[in-house]
Amino acid sequence: MSDTAYMAEAIDFAQTNRVWPFAAVIVHDVTGDILVRATDAAHISPLYHAETLALHVLATEMPEYQDNGETFTLYSTAEIEPMGMGCLFWANLLGFSVSRAVYGASLNAINHIWGWGDQMDSRMFNRTFEHASVVIDGPVMETECLALFEQAHKYQDTLDLQRPGKTLSMNPTDFWDIVTPQGTRD
């Protein structure tokens, strides 16, 4: 499959989360299999952005991929922000070789929709880790990804969103509706 086809998979999965349609898929570079799908769950834990949750599931649920020489590509509906990039580098240092990241909508475009202000983009962050850099490609299907974020912003205006009082769980298996590692559920 192509980058566009995998991004379409991420976009489809993002639609399961109307409030925060950040979604990530991790693809095995040789087989083309999607190993993990995840969507944003920052309402559960501040660590569970789509990309960080997907990497967490790869590392904890699929140890057979650690240090085995196989490589992976992470596709995300949004450009990966600094925390996600840091997690990506740590996953690589721990032997889960995610050598490439492909994003849909740029951080600047998403920040414009939500008024979040400037963030360090993934390429800038990547330059700080030259010894372990990841290939960053994108935007791919940016118009479609931005449409998700614009719809979510409008939808959020209809809700009475409250911050959770505490982190609900650090165990992603409690929330299988936001993540689907291969072979764990139908």
TORPA-4810 file (N, C-alpha, C, O; in nm, 3 decimals):
<nodes>
NODE_1_0.084_-0.119_0.000_0.000_0.000_0.000_0.088_0.125_0.000_0.207_0.118_0.034_M
NODE_2_0.032_0.233_-0.037_0.103_0.361_-0.045_0.086_0.442_0.083_0.004_0.408_0.169_S
NODE_3_0.165_0.550_0.094_0.148_0.641_0.207_0.004_0.692_0.216_-0.051_0.706_0.325_D
NODE_4_-0.055_0.720_0.100_-0.193_0.770_0.098_-0.290_0.664_0.153_-0.382_0.697_0.227_T
NODE_5_-0.269_0.539_0.117_-0.358_0.432_0.165_-0.345_0.414_0.316_-0.446_0.396_0.385_A
NODE_6_-0.223_0.418_0.368_-0.205_0.404_0.514_-0.261_0.526_0.588_-0.318_0.513_0.696_Y
NODE_7_-0.243_0.645_0.528_-0.300_0.763_0.592_-0.453_0.754_0.592_-0.518_0.796_0.688_M
NODE_8_-0.509_0.700_0.486_-0.655_0.680_0.482_-0.698_0.586_0.595_-0.805_0.605_0.654_A
NODE_9_-0.618_0.486_0.624_-0.647_0.396_0.738_-0.646_0.475_0.869_-0.734_0.457_0.954_E
NODE_10_-0.546_0.562_0.886_-0.540_0.644_1.008_-0.660_0.737_1.017_-0.718_0.755_1.124_A
NODE_11_-0.698_0.796_0.904_-0.814_0.885_0.902_-0.941_0.809_0.938_-1.023_0.858_1.015_I
NODE_12_-0.957_0.690_0.883_-1.075_0.608_0.918_-1.079_0.579_1.068_-1.184_0.589_1.131_D
NODE_13_-0.965_0.543_1.124_-0.962_0.512_1.267_-0.984_0.638_1.351_-1.045_0.631_1.458_F
NODE_14_-0.935_0.752_1.303_-0.953_0.879_1.375_-1.100_0.913_1.392_-1.138_0.978_1.489_A
NODE_15_-1.182_0.870_1.299_-1.324_0.901_1.305_-1.395_0.831_1.420_-1.511_0.862_1.448_Q
NODE_16_-1.329_0.737_1.487_-1.386_0.675_1.606_-1.377_0.768_1.727_-1.436_0.742_1.831_T
NODE_17_-1.301_0.878_1.712_-1.282_0.973_1.821_-1.321_1.112_1.769_-1.235_1.187_1.722_N
NODE_18_-1.448_1.145_1.778_-1.498_1.272_1.724_-1.444_1.394_1.797_-1.438_1.503_1.740_R
NODE_19_-1.405_1.378_1.923_-1.359_1.491_2.002_-1.212_1.524_1.972_-1.176_1.641_1.955_V
NODE_20_-1.128_1.423_1.966_-0.984_1.442_1.942_-0.940_1.344_1.833_-0.889_1.236_1.866_W
NODE_21_-0.957_1.376_1.706_-0.931_1.279_1.598_-0.783_1.263_1.560_-0.748_1.251_1.443_P
NODE_22_-0.700_1.262_1.661_-0.560_1.230_1.638_-0.552_1.077_1.636_-0.597_1.011_1.729_F
NODE_23_-0.496_1.022_1.530_-0.486_0.876_1.519_-0.351_0.840_1.461_-0.292_0.916_1.383_A
NODE_24_-0.302_0.723_1.499_-0.174_0.674_1.449_-0.186_0.527_1.415_-0.258_0.452_1.481_A
NODE_25_-0.115_0.487_1.312_-0.101_0.345_1.278_0.047_0.316_1.263_0.123_0.398_1.211_V
NODE_26_0.087_0.198_1.307_0.226_0.153_1.289_0.223_0.038_1.190_0.149_-0.059_1.206_I
NODE_27_0.306_0.053_1.087_0.308_-0.042_0.975_0.444_-0.110_0.968_0.548_-0.045_0.981_V
NODE_28_0.442_-0.242_0.948_0.565_-0.318_0.926_0.614_-0.287_0.785_0.541_-0.306_0.688_H
NODE_29_0.738_-0.241_0.772_0.788_-0.195_0.643_0.798_-0.304_0.537_0.782_-0.274_0.419_D
NODE_30_0.825_-0.427_0.574_0.841_-0.533_0.475_0.707_-0.597_0.440_0.675_-0.612_0.322_V
NODE_31_0.629_-0.635_0.541_0.503_-0.705_0.513_0.390_-0.610_0.476_0.295_-0.650_0.410_T
NODE_32_0.400_-0.484_0.519_0.292_-0.388_0.496_0.176_-0.405_0.591_0.074_-0.337_0.578_G
NODE_33_0.190_-0.494_0.688_0.083_-0.516_0.786_0.073_-0.399_0.883_0.174_-0.345_0.927_D
NODE_34_-0.051_-0.361_0.914_-0.072_-0.263_1.019_-0.069_-0.339_1.152_-0.152_-0.426_1.177_I
NODE_35_0.028_-0.305_1.236_0.045_-0.375_1.363_-0.036_-0.314_1.475_-0.087_-0.385_1.562_L
NODE_36_-0.050_-0.180_1.475_-0.120_-0.111_1.582_-0.198_0.006_1.523_-0.150_0.075_1.433_V
NODE_37_-0.318_0.027_1.574_-0.397_0.148_1.548_-0.428_0.209_1.684_-0.466_0.138_1.777_R
NODE_38_-0.413_0.341_1.695_-0.445_0.407_1.822_-0.501_0.545_1.793_-0.468_0.608_1.693_A
NODE_39_-0.585_0.590_1.882_-0.638_0.726_1.874_-0.609_0.797_2.006_-0.578_0.734_2.107_T
NODE_40_-0.620_0.927_2.005_-0.588_1.009_2.121_-0.669_0.966_2.244_-0.789_0.943_2.236_D
NODE_41_-0.601_0.957_2.356_-0.666_0.925_2.483_-0.608_1.010_2.594_-0.593_0.963_2.707_A
NODE_42_-0.575_1.135_2.562_-0.517_1.224_2.662_-0.614_1.253_2.776_-0.573_1.299_2.883_A
NODE_43_-0.744_1.227_2.754_-0.840_1.242_2.863_-0.822_1.133_2.967_-0.871_1.146_3.080_H
NODE_44_-0.753_1.026_2.931_-0.725_0.916_3.023_-0.590_0.938_3.091_-0.576_0.922_3.212_I
NODE_45_-0.491_0.974_3.009_-0.358_1.003_3.060_-0.293_1.105_2.968_-0.308_1.096_2.846_S
NODE_46_-0.221_1.202_3.023_-0.154_1.300_2.937_-0.048_1.236_2.848_-0.001_1.299_2.753_P
NODE_47_-0.010_1.115_2.878_0.089_1.044_2.797_0.029_0.978_2.674_0.102_0.942_2.582_L
NODE_48_-0.102_0.963_2.671_-0.166_0.885_2.565_-0.211_0.968_2.447_-0.329_0.972_2.413_Y
NODE_49_-0.115_1.036_2.385_-0.142_1.091_2.252_-0.142_0.970_2.159_-0.087_0.865_2.193_H
NODE_50_-0.202_0.982_2.044_-0.217_0.867_1.955_-0.083_0.800_1.926_-0.071_0.677_1.932_A
NODE_51_0.019_0.881_1.896_0.149_0.824_1.860_0.215_0.757_1.979_0.271_0.648_1.965_E
NODE_52_0.210_0.821_2.096_0.275_0.763_2.212_0.205_0.635_2.257_0.269_0.540_2.300_T
NODE_53_0.074_0.634_2.247_-0.001_0.514_2.282_0.029_0.401_2.185_0.047_0.286_2.226_L
NODE_54_0.035_0.432_2.055_0.068_0.329_1.956_0.207_0.271_1.982_0.226_0.149_1.974_A
NODE_55_0.304_0.356_2.012_0.440_0.309_2.041_0.443_0.228_2.170_0.515_0.129_2.179_L
NODE_56_0.365_0.269_2.269_0.356_0.195_2.395_0.303_0.053_2.369_0.356_-0.044_2.422_H
NODE_57_0.200_0.044_2.289_0.142_-0.088_2.260_0.240_-0.174_2.180_0.254_-0.293_2.207_V
NODE_58_0.309_-0.114_2.081_0.409_-0.190_2.006_0.514_-0.247_2.102_0.548_-0.365_2.094_L
NODE_59_0.565_-0.164_2.192_0.672_-0.206_2.282_0.626_-0.305_2.389_0.703_-0.394_2.427_A
NODE_60_0.503_-0.292_2.437_0.459_-0.378_2.547_0.385_-0.503_2.502_0.390_-0.605_2.570_T
NODE_61_0.317_-0.495_2.390_0.236_-0.608_2.344_0.305_-0.692_2.236_0.261_-0.802_2.206_E
NODE_62_0.414_-0.639_2.178_0.481_-0.709_2.068_0.632_-0.713_2.088_0.707_-0.663_2.005_M
NODE_63_0.677_-0.773_2.198_0.821_-0.775_2.227_0.902_-0.850_2.122_1.024_-0.833_2.115_P
NODE_64_0.839_-0.931_2.042_0.913_-1.004_1.938_0.975_-0.912_1.834_1.063_-0.955_1.759_E
NODE_65_0.931_-0.788_1.829_0.987_-0.693_1.733_1.107_-0.615_1.788_1.170_-0.539_1.715_Y
NODE_66_1.138_-0.634_1.916_1.251_-0.562_1.975_1.382_-0.621_1.927_1.404_-0.742_1.937_Q
NODE_67_1.469_-0.535_1.875_1.604_-0.574_1.833_1.607_-0.687_1.731_1.703_-0.764_1.729_D
NODE_68_1.503_-0.701_1.648_1.505_-0.809_1.551_1.543_-0.762_1.410_1.541_-0.842_1.316_N
NODE_69_1.576_-0.635_1.394_1.621_-0.583_1.265_1.510_-0.537_1.172_1.538_-0.481_1.066_G
NODE_70_1.385_-0.561_1.209_1.274_-0.518_1.125_1.244_-0.370_1.152_1.266_-0.321_1.263_E
NODE_71_1.195_-0.301_1.050_1.166_-0.158_1.064_1.018_-0.131_1.043_0.945_-0.211_0.984_T
NODE_72_0.976_-0.014_1.093_0.836_0.024_1.093_0.820_0.170_1.052_0.913_0.250_1.066_F
NODE_73_0.702_0.202_1.003_0.666_0.340_0.974_0.543_0.374_1.056_0.449_0.295_1.064_T
NODE_74_0.546_0.492_1.118_0.433_0.541_1.194_0.361_0.646_1.110_0.423_0.742_1.063_L
NODE_75_0.232_0.627_1.090_0.147_0.724_1.019_0.058_0.791_1.121_0.000_0.725_1.208_Y
NODE_76_0.046_0.923_1.111_-0.035_0.997_1.206_-0.116_1.103_1.134_-0.068_1.167_1.040_S
NODE_77_-0.239_1.122_1.178_-0.324_1.226_1.117_-0.269_1.365_1.145_-0.305_1.460_1.076_T
NODE_78_-0.185_1.378_1.245_-0.126_1.507_1.281_0.025_1.494_1.287_0.079_1.389_1.320_A
NODE_79_0.092_1.602_1.254_0.237_1.606_1.270_0.270_1.575_1.415_0.201_1.621_1.506_E
NODE_80_0.372_1.498_1.436_0.405_1.452_1.571_0.467_1.567_1.650_0.564_1.630_1.607_I
NODE_81_0.410_1.593_1.767_0.457_1.700_1.852_0.576_1.652_1.935_0.609_1.533_1.932_E
NODE_82_0.641_1.742_2.010_0.765_1.706_2.079_0.757_1.584_2.170_0.849_1.502_2.170_P
NODE_83_0.650_1.569_2.248_0.642_1.451_2.335_0.640_1.323_2.252_0.707_1.226_2.286_M
NODE_84_0.563_1.323_2.144_0.557_1.206_2.057_0.691_1.177_1.991_0.730_1.062_1.978_G
NODE_85_0.760_1.284_1.950_0.893_1.265_1.890_0.990_1.206_1.992_1.069_1.117_1.959_M
NODE_86_0.984_1.256_2.116_1.069_1.200_2.219_1.041_1.052_2.242_1.134_0.972_2.257_G
NODE_87_0.915_1.016_2.243_0.876_0.876_2.260_0.925_0.792_2.142_0.969_0.679_2.159_C
NODE_88_0.916_0.849_2.023_0.964_0.780_1.903_1.113_0.750_1.913_1.157_0.640_1.881_L
NODE_89_1.191_0.847_1.958_1.335_0.825_1.974_1.364_0.721_2.081_1.453_0.637_2.064_F
NODE_90_1.291_0.726_2.192_1.312_0.627_2.297_1.274_0.487_2.250_1.343_0.390_2.283_W
NODE_91_1.168_0.475_2.173_1.130_0.344_2.119_1.245_0.290_2.033_1.278_0.172_2.041_A
NODE_92_1.304_0.376_1.952_1.416_0.334_1.869_1.536_0.295_1.953_1.601_0.194_1.925_N
NODE_93_1.567_0.373_2.055_1.680_0.340_2.143_1.658_0.207_2.214_1.754_0.136_2.245_L
NODE_94_1.531_0.174_2.241_1.499_0.047_2.307_1.488_-0.070_2.209_1.459_-0.183_2.250_L
NODE_95_1.512_-0.045_2.081_1.518_-0.154_1.984_1.394_-0.175_1.900_1.385_-0.275_1.829_G
NODE_96_1.298_-0.083_1.904_1.181_-0.090_1.817_1.205_0.011_1.705_1.185_0.131_1.724_F
NODE_97_1.248_-0.036_1.590_1.303_0.048_1.484_1.195_0.115_1.399_1.165_0.070_1.288_S
NODE_98_1.140_0.221_1.452_1.047_0.304_1.375_1.133_0.408_1.305_1.170_0.510_1.364_V
NODE_99_1.165_0.381_1.180_1.264_0.462_1.110_1.203_0.579_1.032_1.274_0.665_0.982_S
NODE_100_1.070_0.579_1.023_1.004_0.682_0.942_0.871_0.719_1.006_0.801_0.634_1.062_R
NODE_101_0.836_0.848_0.998_0.706_0.896_1.045_0.645_0.980_0.934_0.711_1.067_0.877_A
NODE_102_0.518_0.953_0.905_0.445_1.025_0.800_0.324_1.090_0.867_0.248_1.024_0.937_V
NODE_103_0.308_1.220_0.844_0.196_1.289_0.908_0.100_1.346_0.805_0.135_1.368_0.689_Y
NODE_104_-0.024_1.370_0.852_-0.128_1.427_0.768_-0.128_1.579_0.776_-0.080_1.645_0.685_G
NODE_105_-0.181_1.633_0.883_-0.193_1.779_0.899_-0.074_1.831_0.978_-0.029_1.768_1.074_A
NODE_106_-0.024_1.947_0.938_0.088_2.007_1.010_0.043_2.063_1.144_-0.074_2.098_1.162_S
NODE_107_0.136_2.070_1.238_0.106_2.129_1.368_0.060_2.274_1.354_-0.032_2.317_1.424_L
NODE_108_0.123_2.348_1.264_0.084_2.488_1.247_-0.062_2.500_1.203_-0.134_2.587_1.252_N
NODE_109_-0.105_2.414_1.110_-0.243_2.420_1.063_-0.341_2.381_1.173_-0.446_2.444_1.188_A
NODE_110_-0.309_2.279_1.251_-0.395_2.237_1.361_-0.399_2.344_1.469_-0.505_2.376_1.522_I
NODE_111_-0.284_2.400_1.500_-0.277_2.506_1.601_-0.360_2.627_1.558_-0.418_2.695_1.642_N
NODE_112_-0.364_2.653_1.429_-0.445_2.764_1.378_-0.595_2.738_1.405_-0.668_2.830_1.442_H
NODE_113_-0.639_2.615_1.386_-0.780_2.580_1.409_-0.816_2.598_1.556_-0.918_2.657_1.588_I
NODE_114_-0.732_2.546_1.645_-0.763_2.545_1.787_-0.702_2.661_1.865_-0.732_2.677_1.983_W
NODE_115_-0.619_2.741_1.802_-0.560_2.854_1.870_-0.464_2.816_1.981_-0.458_2.884_2.084_G
NODE_116_-0.390_2.708_1.962_-0.298_2.660_2.065_-0.165_2.733_2.068_-0.089_2.717_2.163_W
NODE_117_-0.135_2.811_1.968_-0.005_2.877_1.963_0.099_2.789_1.897_0.071_2.678_1.853_G
NODE_118_0.219_2.841_1.891_0.328_2.771_1.821_0.383_2.656_1.905_0.390_2.663_2.027_D
NODE_119_0.421_2.549_1.833_0.491_2.437_1.893_0.611_2.406_1.805_0.614_2.443_1.688_Q
NODE_120_0.709_2.339_1.861_0.822_2.295_1.782_0.774_2.186_1.686_0.714_2.087_1.729_M
NODE_121_0.799_2.204_1.556_0.754_2.103_1.462_0.846_1.981_1.465_0.956_1.987_1.521_D
NODE_122_0.801_1.873_1.404_0.873_1.745_1.413_1.011_1.750_1.349_1.105_1.689_1.400_S
NODE_123_1.025_1.823_1.240_1.157_1.830_1.175_1.257_1.906_1.261_1.374_1.868_1.269_R
NODE_124_1.212_2.012_1.325_1.301_2.088_1.415_1.343_2.000_1.532_1.460_1.996_1.568_M
NODE_125_1.248_1.929_1.592_1.279_1.840_1.703_1.373_1.730_1.657_1.467_1.694_1.728_F
NODE_126_1.350_1.678_1.539_1.431_1.571_1.481_1.578_1.613_1.472_1.668_1.532_1.494_N
NODE_127_1.602_1.739_1.440_1.740_1.787_1.427_1.814_1.786_1.561_1.937_1.786_1.562_R
NODE_128_1.743_1.786_1.671_1.809_1.783_1.801_1.860_1.644_1.835_1.937_1.627_1.930_T
NODE_129_1.818_1.544_1.758_1.861_1.405_1.782_1.923_1.348_1.655_1.881_1.243_1.606_F
NODE_130_2.021_1.416_1.601_2.081_1.375_1.474_2.135_1.232_1.478_2.133_1.163_1.376_E
NODE_131_2.183_1.188_1.593_2.239_1.053_1.602_2.131_0.944_1.593_2.162_0.828_1.566_H
NODE_132_2.008_0.980_1.614_1.898_0.882_1.611_1.780_0.937_1.533_1.665_0.912_1.569_A
NODE_133_1.807_1.013_1.428_1.696_1.080_1.359_1.606_0.982_1.285_1.647_0.872_1.246_S
NODE_134_1.485_1.026_1.267_1.381_0.951_1.198_1.346_1.030_1.072_1.343_1.153_1.075_V
NODE_135_1.320_0.961_0.963_1.277_1.029_0.842_1.135_1.080_0.866_1.047_1.003_0.904_V
NODE_136_1.113_1.209_0.844_0.982_1.271_0.861_0.930_1.307_0.722_0.995_1.381_0.648_I
NODE_137_0.813_1.255_0.688_0.749_1.288_0.561_0.610_1.343_0.586_0.541_1.300_0.679_D
NODE_138_0.570_1.436_0.505_0.437_1.493_0.516_0.439_1.638_0.475_0.547_1.696_0.458_G
NODE_139_0.328_1.694_0.460_0.196_1.638_0.487_0.146_1.545_0.376_0.179_1.562_0.258_P
NODE_140_0.067_1.447_0.416_-0.001_1.353_0.327_-0.149_1.361_0.359_-0.188_1.343_0.475_V
NODE_141_-0.231_1.386_0.261_-0.376_1.399_0.278_-0.409_1.507_0.381_-0.499_1.490_0.464_M
NODE_142_-0.338_1.618_0.375_-0.357_1.723_0.474_-0.498_1.779_0.473_-0.555_1.806_0.579_E
NODE_143_-0.556_1.797_0.356_-0.692_1.852_0.349_-0.791_1.763_0.423_-0.875_1.813_0.497_T
NODE_144_-0.780_1.632_0.404_-0.870_1.538_0.470_-0.847_1.535_0.621_-0.942_1.528_0.699_E
NODE_145_-0.720_1.542_0.661_-0.690_1.542_0.805_-0.737_1.671_0.870_-0.794_1.668_0.980_C
NODE_146_-0.715_1.783_0.805_-0.761_1.910_0.860_-0.913_1.913_0.873_-0.967_1.972_0.967_L
NODE_147_-0.982_1.849_0.779_-1.128_1.842_0.788_-1.170_1.771_0.917_-1.268_1.811_0.981_A
NODE_148_-1.097_1.667_0.957_-1.125_1.598_1.083_-1.114_1.693_1.202_-1.200_1.696_1.290_L
NODE_149_-1.006_1.771_1.203_-0.981_1.861_1.316_-1.080_1.978_1.318_-1.120_2.024_1.425_F
NODE_150_-1.117_2.026_1.201_-1.218_2.133_1.196_-1.353_2.083_1.245_-1.422_2.152_1.320_E
NODE_151_-1.392_1.961_1.202_-1.519_1.902_1.249_-1.515_1.880_1.399_-1.613_1.905_1.468_Q
NODE_152_-1.400_1.833_1.450_-1.387_1.809_1.595_-1.399_1.940_1.672_-1.462_1.944_1.778_A
NODE_153_-1.338_2.044_1.620_-1.346_2.174_1.689_-1.491_2.222_1.696_-1.535_2.271_1.800_H
NODE_154_-1.564_2.209_1.588_-1.706_2.246_1.588_-1.785_2.157_1.683_-1.871_2.205_1.757_K
NODE_155_-1.757_2.028_1.681_-1.826_1.934_1.769_-1.798_1.966_1.917_-1.888_1.961_2.000_Y
NODE_156_-1.673_1.999_1.949_-1.637_2.032_2.086_-1.718_2.151_2.139_-1.751_2.157_2.257_Q
NODE_157_-1.749_2.244_2.048_-1.828_2.360_2.090_-1.968_2.321_2.136_-2.033_2.399_2.206_D
NODE_158_-2.016_2.204_2.098_-2.149_2.158_2.138_-2.146_2.079_2.269_-2.251_2.043_2.322_T
NODE_159_-2.028_2.053_2.320_-2.012_1.969_2.438_-1.974_2.052_2.560_-1.923_2.163_2.548_L
NODE_160_-1.999_1.996_2.676_-1.953_2.056_2.800_-1.832_1.973_2.845_-1.841_1.891_2.936_D
NODE_161_-1.718_1.998_2.778_-1.599_1.920_2.807_-1.542_1.959_2.943_-1.522_2.078_2.971_L
NODE_162_-1.516_1.861_3.024_-1.457_1.883_3.156_-1.322_1.811_3.160_-1.307_1.702_3.106_Q
NODE_163_-1.227_1.873_3.225_-1.101_1.803_3.248_-1.125_1.692_3.348_-1.196_1.712_3.447_R
NODE_164_-1.067_1.574_3.324_-1.081_1.468_3.425_-1.009_1.508_3.553_-0.908_1.578_3.549_P
NODE_165_-1.062_1.463_3.664_-1.002_1.496_3.793_-0.875_1.419_3.821_-0.794_1.463_3.903_G
NODE_166_-0.856_1.306_3.755_-0.736_1.226_3.778_-0.710_1.142_3.654_-0.798_1.126_3.568_K
NODE_167_-0.590_1.089_3.645_-0.558_0.995_3.539_-0.639_0.869_3.565_-0.634_0.813_3.674_T
NODE_168_-0.713_0.826_3.465_-0.805_0.715_3.486_-0.736_0.579_3.490_-0.775_0.491_3.567_L
NODE_169_-0.632_0.562_3.407_-0.563_0.435_3.403_-0.435_0.451_3.322_-0.428_0.535_3.233_S
NODE_170_-0.337_0.373_3.353_-0.215_0.369_3.272_-0.208_0.239_3.194_-0.108_0.211_3.129_M
NODE_171_-0.314_0.161_3.198_-0.317_0.033_3.131_-0.404_0.043_3.005_-0.526_0.050_3.016_N
NODE_172_-0.342_0.044_2.886_-0.422_0.061_2.765_-0.522_-0.053_2.741_-0.619_-0.034_2.666_P
NODE_173_-0.502_-0.170_2.802_-0.599_-0.277_2.783_-0.734_-0.243_2.844_-0.834_-0.306_2.812_T
NODE_174_-0.736_-0.143_2.933_-0.863_-0.097_2.988_-0.945_-0.019_2.884_-1.063_0.008_2.905_D
NODE_175_-0.881_0.016_2.774_-0.943_0.105_2.677_-0.924_0.052_2.535_-0.879_0.126_2.447_F
NODE_176_-0.958_-0.073_2.511_-0.933_-0.133_2.379_-1.011_-0.064_2.268_-0.982_-0.087_2.150_W
NODE_177_-1.107_0.020_2.302_-1.179_0.092_2.197_-1.095_0.204_2.137_-1.133_0.260_2.034_D
NODE_178_-0.981_0.238_2.197_-0.896_0.344_2.143_-0.768_0.290_2.082_-0.691_0.366_2.023_I
NODE_179_-0.744_0.160_2.094_-0.622_0.101_2.039_-0.651_-0.041_1.996_-0.726_-0.113_2.064_V
NODE_180_-0.593_-0.083_1.885_-0.615_-0.220_1.839_-0.484_-0.281_1.793_-0.448_-0.269_1.676_T
NODE_181_-0.410_-0.348_1.885_-0.294_-0.422_1.841_-0.338_-0.547_1.766_-0.439_-0.608_1.799_P
NODE_182_-0.262_-0.582_1.665_-0.296_-0.698_1.582_-0.309_-0.822_1.668_-0.225_-0.849_1.754_Q
NODE_183_-0.415_-0.897_1.644_-0.432_-1.026_1.708_-0.490_-1.021_1.848_-0.504_-1.127_1.910_G
NODE_184_-0.523_-0.905_1.901_-0.573_-0.900_2.039_-0.725_-0.891_2.046_-0.784_-0.922_2.149_T
NODE_185_-0.787_-0.847_1.937_-0.934_-0.845_1.939_-0.984_-0.849_1.797_-0.912_-0.816_1.702_R
NODE_186_-1.106_-0.890_1.784_-1.165_-0.900_1.649_-1.236_-0.774_1.609_-1.291_-0.766_1.500_D
</nodes>
